[in-house]
C-alpha cells in the first residue's frame, strides 16, 4: 500500500490532491479541522468539501486534526510509517489581514505546523517526498520596486526588463516589508528547504501566485476569483483595495498545480524552490477580472474602491515558470483566467444561489 498524506485536505488544493492521487490508486489520509471557518466565518468553511470527499472517494480517510498538534501528527505518521510515499502540505492560515490581527496563531499554524510535519516525515518516513504549498508573499513587497508602467487596465513591467517573462526564484527576500503572513510562510519555506538540504530529504516549496478553482470557498480576505464570482451571484459588494484596481495577479487552476506536484513526485529533488502560477498564459488585473466576471455571469458587480491598498500587497506579480519547466518539460498550463472564472461559475451557482 502506498499512502499520501494531505494536510488541508478539504481546501482548494488539498481536495484536488486527494482526488488526483486516489485516482492513481494511492490511499490518501487527509488532515483537516476546518480552521478556515474559524478564520473567516461559516461562509468560508471547507466542511462541505470534506464531506463530499468522504462520500465520493473510497480510498480517502479523513482525520480532524490540527497541524499544531505535534503528538497527534506523530501518531498519524507512526501508524503509516512504512507506507507513506508522499506528503502534500497545504494547510495554512492564508490571509495578510487576519495574520496582522493574531500573529501568534498565524505563526503557530504556518511555521510551527510545517515544522511538526517535516519532523514527523523525517522520523517516520524519511524517503517520502514532501511538497509544501508556499506563496509568492515570501518575497515581501520587493516586486513593487520593479519598473512598472501604468496601462489602461493594468500595471505592466517595462518590456526591456529581464523579468518581462515573470519573476524568477532569484529575486531577493531580504530588506523588504513581508506582512506577518509573509514572514510566517517564509519561515516555513526556509525550513522545508533546510530539511531537504541538511537532512537530504526530497522536499520542494511551490511559491504560488493566486491558486484558484471551483472548490475554493472564497472569502473577502482570501480567494480572489472565487469571491469575485460569489459577489456577482449574490449581489454582495466587492471591495477593490488601492492601485486603481490595476494590480496584476497570475492565476493557476488547482488541477494544473496538482499536476506540477505529481511531476515533482515522479522525479523528486532535495530542497527545491519553484515560483508557480499562471505565468504569462493566465493572468489579469482586478479590473480585468471584474469585467470578465460580469461577462461570464451576466451580472453587474456592485464594486466600491478604497484608496488604501492592503499593506505589503503586490502591484504586479507574474511567475516565471522557466525553472520548473526546464526540469519538467512535459508540464504545461491548461486553464486561462476566463476558463477558471467560467468553471467557478458553473460549478457553484446553484450552491451559492439556490433556486
C-alpha positions as a Markdown table, in Angstrom:
| # | Residue | x | y | z |
|---|---|---|---|---|
| 1 | Unk | 0.0 | 0.0 | 0.0 |
| 2 | Unk | 1.3 | 3.5 | -0.9 |
| 3 | Unk | -0.1 | 6.3 | 1.2 |
| 4 | Unk | -0.3 | 10.0 | 0.5 |
| 5 | Unk | -0.7 | 12.4 | 3.5 |
| 6 | Unk | -2.6 | 15.6 | 2.6 |
| 7 | Unk | -2.9 | 18.4 | 5.1 |
| 8 | Unk | -5.7 | 21.0 | 4.5 |
| 9 | Unk | -7.4 | 18.1 | 2.6 |
| 10 | Unk | -10.8 | 19.8 | 2.4 |
| 11 | Unk | -9.3 | 23.0 | 1.0 |
| 12 | Unk | -8.9 | 24.0 | -2.7 |
| 13 | Unk | -5.5 | 22.5 | -3.3 |
| 14 | Unk | -5.9 | 19.7 | -0.7 |
| 15 | Unk | -9.2 | 18.4 | -2.2 |
| 16 | Unk | -7.7 | 18.4 | -5.7 |
| 17 | Unk | -4.7 | 16.4 | -4.4 |
| 18 | Unk | -7.0 | 13.9 | -2.7 |
| 19 | Unk | -8.9 | 13.1 | -5.8 |
| 20 | Unk | -5.8 | 13.1 | -8.1 |
| 21 | Unk | -3.7 | 10.7 | -6.1 |
| 22 | Unk | -6.6 | 8.5 | -5.1 |
| 23 | Unk | -7.4 | 8.1 | -8.8 |
| 24 | Unk | -3.8 | 7.0 | -9.2 |
| 25 | Unk | -4.5 | 4.1 | -6.8 |
| 26 | Unk | -2.9 | 5.6 | -3.7 |
| 27 | Unk | -4.6 | 5.5 | -0.3 |
| 28 | Unk | -5.0 | 9.1 | 0.9 |
| 29 | Unk | -5.1 | 10.2 | 4.5 |
| 30 | Unk | -6.4 | 13.8 | 4.9 |
| 31 | Unk | -5.7 | 16.1 | 7.8 |
| 32 | Unk | -8.2 | 19.0 | 8.1 |
| 33 | Unk | -10.1 | 20.5 | 11.1 |
| 34 | Unk | -11.8 | 23.3 | 9.1 |
| 35 | Unk | -9.8 | 26.2 | 10.6 |
| 36 | Unk | -11.0 | 28.3 | 7.6 |
| 37 | Unk | -14.4 | 28.6 | 9.3 |
| 38 | Unk | -12.7 | 29.9 | 12.4 |
| 39 | Unk | -10.5 | 32.4 | 10.5 |
| 40 | Unk | -13.1 | 33.8 | 8.0 |
| 41 | Unk | -16.6 | 32.7 | 9.2 |
| 42 | Unk | -19.0 | 30.0 | 8.2 |
| 43 | Unk | -19.3 | 31.0 | 4.6 |
| 44 | Unk | -15.6 | 30.1 | 4.2 |
| 45 | Unk | -16.0 | 26.7 | 5.8 |
| 46 | Unk | -14.5 | 23.7 | 3.9 |
| 47 | Unk | -16.6 | 21.2 | 5.7 |
| 48 | Unk | -18.8 | 20.7 | 2.6 |
| 49 | Unk | -15.8 | 19.6 | 0.6 |
| 50 | Unk | -14.6 | 17.2 | 3.3 |
| 51 | Unk | -18.0 | 15.6 | 3.4 |
| 52 | Unk | -18.0 | 15.3 | -0.3 |
| 53 | Unk | -14.6 | 13.6 | -0.4 |
| 54 | Unk | -15.7 | 11.1 | 2.3 |
| 55 | Unk | -18.7 | 10.2 | 0.2 |
| 56 | Unk | -17.1 | 10.1 | -3.2 |
| 57 | Unk | -13.5 | 8.9 | -2.7 |
| 58 | Unk | -13.4 | 5.3 | -1.3 |
| 59 | Unk | -9.6 | 5.4 | -0.8 |
| 60 | Unk | -9.8 | 8.6 | 1.4 |
| 61 | Unk | -9.7 | 8.7 | 5.2 |
| 62 | Unk | -10.4 | 12.0 | 6.9 |
| 63 | Unk | -8.8 | 13.0 | 10.2 |
| 64 | Unk | -10.0 | 16.1 | 12.1 |
| 65 | Unk | -6.6 | 17.0 | 13.4 |
| 66 | Unk | -4.7 | 20.3 | 13.8 |
| 67 | Unk | -1.2 | 20.6 | 12.3 |
| 68 | Unk | -0.1 | 22.3 | 15.5 |
| 69 | Unk | -0.8 | 19.1 | 17.5 |
| 70 | Unk | 2.6 | 17.5 | 17.3 |
| 71 | Unk | 1.7 | 14.4 | 19.3 |
| 72 | Unk | -1.3 | 13.8 | 17.0 |
| 73 | Unk | 0.7 | 14.4 | 13.9 |
| 74 | Unk | 3.4 | 12.0 | 15.1 |
| 75 | Unk | 0.7 | 9.4 | 15.8 |
| 76 | Unk | -0.6 | 9.5 | 12.3 |
| 77 | Unk | 2.9 | 9.2 | 10.8 |
| 78 | Unk | 3.9 | 6.4 | 13.1 |
| 79 | Unk | 0.7 | 4.5 | 12.1 |
| 80 | Unk | 1.5 | 4.7 | 8.4 |
| 81 | Unk | 5.3 | 4.9 | 8.7 |
| 82 | Unk | 6.3 | 2.2 | 6.2 |
| 83 | Unk | 3.7 | 3.1 | 3.7 |
| 84 | Unk | 3.9 | 6.9 | 3.3 |
| 85 | Unk | 5.5 | 7.9 | -0.1 |
| 86 | Unk | 4.2 | 11.4 | -0.4 |
| 87 | Unk | 3.3 | 14.3 | 1.9 |
| 88 | Unk | 1.4 | 17.3 | 0.5 |
| 89 | Unk | 1.2 | 20.2 | 3.0 |
| 90 | Unk | -1.4 | 22.7 | 2.0 |
| 91 | Unk | -2.9 | 23.6 | 5.5 |
| 92 | Unk | -2.3 | 27.2 | 6.4 |
| 93 | Unk | -3.6 | 30.5 | 7.7 |
| 94 | Unk | -3.7 | 32.2 | 4.3 |
| 95 | Unk | -4.6 | 35.9 | 4.9 |
| 96 | Unk | -2.4 | 39.0 | 5.3 |
| 97 | Unk | -5.2 | 40.8 | 7.1 |
| 98 | Unk | -6.1 | 38.0 | 9.5 |
| 99 | Unk | -2.4 | 37.4 | 10.4 |
| 100 | Unk | -2.0 | 41.0 | 11.5 |
| 101 | Unk | -4.8 | 40.6 | 14.0 |
| 102 | Unk | -3.3 | 37.5 | 15.6 |
| 103 | Unk | 0.4 | 37.0 | 14.8 |
| 104 | Unk | 1.0 | 34.2 | 17.4 |
| 105 | Unk | -1.8 | 32.0 | 15.9 |
| 106 | Unk | -0.7 | 32.8 | 12.3 |
| 107 | Unk | 2.9 | 31.8 | 13.1 |
| 108 | Unk | 1.9 | 28.6 | 15.0 |
| 109 | Unk | -0.2 | 27.4 | 12.1 |
| 110 | Unk | 2.1 | 28.3 | 9.2 |
| 111 | Unk | 5.6 | 27.8 | 10.7 |
| 112 | Unk | 5.2 | 25.5 | 13.7 |
| 113 | Unk | 2.7 | 23.3 | 11.9 |
| 114 | Unk | 5.1 | 22.9 | 9.0 |
| 115 | Unk | 7.9 | 22.1 | 11.4 |
| 116 | Unk | 5.8 | 19.4 | 13.0 |
| 117 | Unk | 5.1 | 17.8 | 9.6 |
| 118 | Unk | 8.7 | 17.9 | 8.5 |
| 119 | Unk | 9.9 | 16.4 | 11.7 |
| 120 | Unk | 7.3 | 13.6 | 11.6 |
| 121 | Unk | 8.3 | 12.9 | 8.0 |
| 122 | Unk | 12.0 | 12.8 | 8.9 |
| 123 | Unk | 11.4 | 10.5 | 11.8 |
| 124 | Unk | 8.9 | 8.0 | 10.4 |
| 125 | Unk | 9.1 | 8.3 | 6.5 |
| 126 | Unk | 12.4 | 9.9 | 5.6 |
| 127 | Unk | 12.2 | 8.7 | 2.0 |
| 128 | Unk | 8.8 | 10.3 | 1.4 |
| 129 | Unk | 8.5 | 13.2 | -1.0 |
| 130 | Unk | 7.5 | 16.4 | 0.9 |
| 131 | Unk | 5.7 | 19.1 | -1.1 |
| 132 | Unk | 4.9 | 22.5 | 0.6 |
| 133 | Unk | 2.4 | 24.9 | -0.8 |
| 134 | Unk | 4.3 | 28.2 | -0.2 |
| 135 | Unk | 3.5 | 31.6 | -1.5 |
| 136 | Unk | 4.9 | 34.5 | -3.5 |
| 137 | Unk | 4.4 | 36.6 | -0.4 |
| 138 | Unk | 7.8 | 35.3 | 0.8 |
| 139 | Unk | 9.3 | 38.0 | -1.5 |
| 140 | Unk | 7.5 | 40.7 | 0.6 |
| 141 | Unk | 6.9 | 43.9 | -1.3 |
| 142 | Unk | 10.1 | 43.6 | -3.2 |
| 143 | Unk | 8.2 | 43.2 | -6.5 |
| 144 | Unk | 6.8 | 46.7 | -6.0 |
| 145 | Unk | 10.3 | 48.1 | -6.7 |
| 146 | Unk | 10.2 | 46.8 | -10.3 |
| 147 | Unk | 9.9 | 49.5 | -13.0 |
| 148 | Unk | 6.2 | 49.3 | -13.7 |
| 149 | Unk | 4.2 | 51.1 | -16.4 |
| 150 | Unk | 0.6 | 52.1 | -16.0 |
| 151 | Unk | -1.7 | 50.9 | -18.8 |
| 152 | Unk | -5.4 | 51.4 | -19.4 |
| 153 | Unk | -6.5 | 48.4 | -17.3 |
| 154 | Unk | -3.3 | 47.1 | -15.6 |
| 155 | Unk | 0.2 | 47.8 | -14.4 |
| 156 | Unk | 2.8 | 46.1 | -16.5 |
| 157 | Unk | 6.6 | 45.7 | -16.3 |
| 158 | Unk | 8.9 | 47.5 | -18.7 |
| 159 | Unk | 9.3 | 45.3 | -21.8 |
| 160 | Unk | 13.1 | 45.7 | -21.6 |
| 161 | Unk | 13.3 | 44.4 | -18.1 |
| 162 | Unk | 14.8 | 40.8 | -17.6 |
| 163 | Unk | 11.7 | 39.9 | -15.6 |
| 164 | Unk | 9.4 | 40.6 | -18.5 |
| 165 | Unk | 8.5 | 36.9 | -18.7 |
| 166 | Unk | 7.8 | 36.8 | -15.0 |
| 167 | Unk | 9.5 | 36.9 | -11.6 |
| 168 | Unk | 12.1 | 34.2 | -11.0 |
| 169 | Unk | 13.2 | 32.4 | -7.8 |
| 170 | Unk | 16.4 | 34.5 | -7.7 |
| 171 | Unk | 14.5 | 37.6 | -6.5 |
| 172 | Unk | 15.8 | 38.7 | -3.0 |
| 173 | Unk | 13.6 | 38.0 | 0.0 |
| 174 | Unk | 15.6 | 40.4 | 2.2 |
| 175 | Unk | 15.2 | 44.1 | 3.3 |
| 176 | Unk | 11.5 | 44.5 | 2.4 |
| 177 | Unk | 8.1 | 44.5 | 4.0 |
| 178 | Unk | 6.7 | 41.0 | 4.2 |
| 179 | Unk | 3.5 | 41.3 | 6.3 |
| 180 | Unk | 3.1 | 39.0 | 9.3 |
| 181 | Unk | 1.6 | 36.3 | 7.0 |
| 182 | Unk | 4.5 | 36.6 | 4.6 |
| 183 | Unk | 7.0 | 36.2 | 7.4 |
| 184 | Unk | 5.4 | 33.0 | 8.8 |
| 185 | Unk | 5.2 | 31.4 | 5.4 |
| 186 | Unk | 8.8 | 32.4 | 4.7 |
| 187 | Unk | 9.9 | 30.7 | 8.0 |
| 188 | Unk | 8.1 | 27.5 | 6.9 |
| 189 | Unk | 9.5 | 27.8 | 3.3 |
| 190 | Unk | 13.1 | 28.0 | 4.6 |
| 191 | Unk | 12.5 | 25.1 | 7.0 |
| 192 | Unk | 11.3 | 23.0 | 4.0 |
| 193 | Unk | 14.4 | 23.9 | 2.1 |
| 194 | Unk | 16.7 | 23.2 | 5.0 |
| 195 | Unk | 15.2 | 19.7 | 5.7 |
| 196 | Unk | 15.9 | 19.0 | 2.1 |
| 197 | Unk | 19.5 | 20.2 | 2.0 |
| 198 | Unk | 20.6 | 19.5 | 5.6 |
| 199 | Unk | 18.9 | 16.1 | 6.1 |
| 200 | Unk | 18.9 | 15.0 | 2.5 |
| 201 | Unk | 15.1 | 14.8 | 2.3 |
| 202 | Unk | 13.2 | 15.2 | -1.0 |
| 203 | Unk | 11.4 | 18.5 | -0.4 |
| 204 | Unk | 10.0 | 21.3 | -2.6 |
| 205 | Unk | 8.5 | 24.7 | -2.0 |
| 206 | Unk | 6.0 | 25.8 | -4.6 |
| 207 | Unk | 5.7 | 29.5 | -4.2 |
| 208 | Unk | 2.2 | 30.1 | -5.6 |
| 209 | Unk | 0.6 | 33.2 | -7.1 |
| 210 | Unk | -3.2 | 33.1 | -6.9 |
| 211 | Unk | -4.2 | 29.5 | -6.5 |
| 212 | Unk | -7.8 | 29.1 | -7.7 |
| 213 | Unk | -10.5 | 26.8 | -8.9 |
| 214 | Unk | -14.1 | 25.7 | -8.4 |
| 215 | Unk | -13.5 | 24.1 | -5.0 |
| 216 | Unk | -12.4 | 27.3 | -3.5 |
| 217 | Unk | -14.5 | 28.6 | -0.5 |
| 218 | Unk | -13.8 | 32.2 | -1.4 |
| 219 | Unk | -13.8 | 34.8 | 1.4 |
| 220 | Unk | -13.1 | 38.5 | 1.2 |
| 221 | Unk | -9.7 | 38.1 | 2.9 |
| 222 | Unk | -8.7 | 35.1 | 0.7 |
| 223 | Unk | -9.7 | 33.6 | -2.6 |
| 224 | Unk | -9.7 | 36.3 | -5.2 |
| 225 | Unk | -11.5 | 34.9 | -8.2 |
| 226 | Unk | -13.9 | 32.6 | -6.2 |
| 227 | Unk | -15.0 | 35.5 | -4.0 |
| 228 | Unk | -15.4 | 37.7 | -7.1 |
| 229 | Unk | -17.8 | 35.3 | -8.7 |
| 230 | Unk | -19.7 | 34.8 | -5.4 |
| 231 | Unk | -20.2 | 38.5 | -5.1 |
| 232 | Unk | -21.5 | 38.7 | -8.7 |
| 233 | Unk | -24.0 | 35.9 | -8.0 |
| 234 | Unk | -25.2 | 37.1 | -4.6 |
| 235 | Unk | -25.2 | 40.9 | -5.1 |
| 236 | Unk | -22.6 | 41.4 | -2.3 |
| 237 | Unk | -20.4 | 44.4 | -2.7 |
| 238 | Unk | -16.9 | 43.7 | -3.8 |
| 239 | Unk | -14.2 | 46.0 | -2.5 |
| 240 | Unk | -11.1 | 46.9 | -4.5 |
| 241 | Unk | -8.1 | 47.9 | -2.4 |
| 242 | Unk | -5.8 | 50.5 | -3.9 |
| 243 | Unk | -3.6 | 50.7 | -7.0 |
| 244 | Unk | -6.6 | 51.8 | -9.1 |
| 245 | Unk | -7.7 | 48.2 | -9.3 |
| 246 | Unk | -4.9 | 47.7 | -11.9 |
| 247 | Unk | -2.8 | 45.3 | -9.7 |
| 248 | Unk | -1.9 | 42.2 | -11.6 |
| 249 | Unk | -2.0 | 38.6 | -10.4 |
| 250 | Unk | -1.3 | 35.4 | -12.3 |
| 251 | Unk | -3.9 | 32.7 | -11.6 |
| 252 | Unk | -3.3 | 28.9 | -11.6 |
| 253 | Unk | -6.1 | 26.4 | -11.6 |
| 254 | Unk | -5.8 | 23.8 | -8.8 |
| 255 | Unk | -5.6 | 20.9 | -11.3 |
| 256 | Unk | -2.7 | 22.5 | -13.1 |
| 257 | Unk | -0.9 | 22.9 | -9.7 |
| 258 | Unk | -1.5 | 19.3 | -8.7 |
| 259 | Unk | -0.1 | 18.0 | -12.0 |
| 260 | Unk | 3.0 | 20.0 | -11.2 |
| 261 | Unk | 3.1 | 18.4 | -7.8 |
| 262 | Unk | 2.8 | 15.0 | -9.4 |
| 263 | Unk | 5.7 | 15.8 | -11.9 |
| 264 | Unk | 7.9 | 16.6 | -8.9 |
| 265 | Unk | 6.7 | 13.4 | -7.1 |
| 266 | Unk | 7.7 | 11.3 | -10.1 |
| 267 | Unk | 11.2 | 12.9 | -10.3 |
| 268 | Unk | 12.0 | 14.5 | -6.9 |
| 269 | Unk | 14.9 | 16.6 | -5.8 |
| 270 | Unk | 16.1 | 18.0 | -2.5 |
| 271 | Unk | 15.4 | 21.5 | -1.2 |
| 272 | Unk | 13.9 | 22.8 | -4.4 |
| 273 | Unk | 12.1 | 26.1 | -4.8 |
| 274 | Unk | 9.7 | 26.9 | -7.6 |
| 275 | Unk | 7.7 | 30.0 | -8.5 |
| 276 | Unk | 4.5 | 28.6 | -9.7 |
| 277 | Unk | 1.4 | 30.3 | -11.1 |
| 278 | Unk | -0.4 | 31.1 | -14.3 |
| 279 | Unk | 2.6 | 32.9 | -15.7 |
| 280 | Unk | 2.2 | 34.8 | -18.9 |
| 281 | Unk | -0.6 | 32.4 | -20.0 |
| 282 | Unk | -3.1 | 33.1 | -17.2 |
| 283 | Unk | -3.0 | 36.5 | -15.5 |
| 284 | Unk | -5.2 | 39.5 | -15.0 |
| 285 | Unk | -5.7 | 42.7 | -13.1 |
| 286 | Unk | -8.5 | 43.2 | -10.7 |
| 287 | Unk | -10.3 | 45.5 | -13.2 |
| 288 | Unk | -9.9 | 42.9 | -16.0 |
| 289 | Unk | -11.2 | 40.1 | -13.7 |
| 290 | Unk | -14.2 | 42.2 | -12.8 |
| 291 | Unk | -15.1 | 42.7 | -16.5 |
| 292 | Unk | -14.6 | 39.0 | -17.2 |
| 293 | Unk | -16.7 | 38.0 | -14.3 |
| 294 | Unk | -19.6 | 40.3 | -15.3 |
| 295 | Unk | -19.4 | 39.0 | -18.9 |
| 296 | Unk | -19.4 | 35.3 | -17.8 |
| 297 | Unk | -22.1 | 35.6 | -15.0 |
| 298 | Unk | -24.3 | 38.1 | -16.8 |
| 299 | Unk | -24.5 | 40.1 | -13.6 |
| 300 | Unk | -23.1 | 43.6 | -12.9 |
| 301 | Unk | -20.8 | 43.7 | -9.9 |
| 302 | Unk | -21.5 | 46.1 | -7.1 |
| 303 | Unk | -18.0 | 47.5 | -6.5 |
| 304 | Unk | -16.5 | 50.1 | -4.2 |
| 305 | Unk | -13.0 | 51.4 | -4.3 |
| 306 | Unk | -10.8 | 52.0 | -1.3 |
| 307 | Unk | -7.7 | 54.2 | -1.9 |
| 308 | Unk | -5.6 | 52.5 | 0.7 |
| 309 | Unk | -4.0 | 49.3 | -0.6 |
| 310 | Unk | -3.5 | 46.3 | 1.6 |
| 311 | Unk | -0.2 | 46.5 | 3.4 |
| 312 | Unk | 2.6 | 44.7 | 1.6 |
| 313 | Unk | 0.3 | 43.9 | -1.4 |
| 314 | Unk | 1.9 | 43.3 | -4.7 |
| 315 | Unk | 1.2 | 45.7 | -7.6 |
| 316 | Unk | 2.4 | 43.3 | -10.2 |
| 317 | Unk | 3.0 | 39.6 | -9.9 |
| 318 | Unk | 3.5 | 37.1 | -12.8 |
| 319 | Unk | 5.5 | 34.0 | -12.1 |
| 320 | Unk | 8.5 | 33.0 | -14.2 |
| 321 | Unk | 7.8 | 29.3 | -14.8 |
| 322 | Unk | 11.1 | 28.6 | -16.6 |
| 323 | Unk | 12.9 | 26.9 | -13.8 |
| 324 | Unk | 10.1 | 24.3 | -13.2 |
| 325 | Unk | 9.5 | 23.8 | -16.9 |
| 326 | Unk | 13.2 | 23.3 | -17.5 |
| 327 | Unk | 13.2 | 20.3 | -15.1 |
| 328 | Unk | 9.7 | 19.0 | -16.0 |
| 329 | Unk | 9.2 | 20.0 | -19.7 |
| 330 | Unk | 6.0 | 17.9 | -20.2 |
| 331 | Unk | 4.1 | 20.1 | -17.7 |
| 332 | Unk | 2.1 | 23.0 | -19.1 |
| 333 | Unk | -0.7 | 25.3 | -18.0 |
| 334 | Unk | -4.1 | 24.3 | -19.3 |
| 335 | Unk | -6.5 | 26.9 | -17.9 |
| 336 | Unk | -6.5 | 30.6 | -18.5 |
| 337 | Unk | -8.4 | 33.2 | -16.4 |
| 338 | Unk | -11.6 | 33.2 | -18.4 |
| 339 | Unk | -11.8 | 29.4 | -18.3 |
| 340 | Unk | -11.2 | 29.4 | -14.5 |
| 341 | Unk | -13.9 | 32.0 | -13.8 |
| 342 | Unk | -16.3 | 30.1 | -16.1 |
| 343 | Unk | -15.8 | 26.9 | -14.2 |
| 344 | Unk | -16.1 | 28.5 | -10.8 |
| 345 | Unk | -19.4 | 30.0 | -12.0 |
| 346 | Unk | -20.8 | 26.8 | -13.5 |
| 347 | Unk | -19.9 | 24.6 | -10.5 |
| 348 | Unk | -21.0 | 26.9 | -7.7 |
| 349 | Unk | -24.0 | 29.0 | -8.9 |
| 350 | Unk | -26.6 | 26.5 | -7.6 |
| 351 | Unk | -24.8 | 26.2 | -4.2 |
| 352 | Unk | -24.3 | 30.0 | -3.8 |
| 353 | Unk | -27.8 | 31.0 | -5.2 |
| 354 | Unk | -30.2 | 28.1 | -4.6 |
| 355 | Unk | -33.3 | 28.1 | -6.8 |
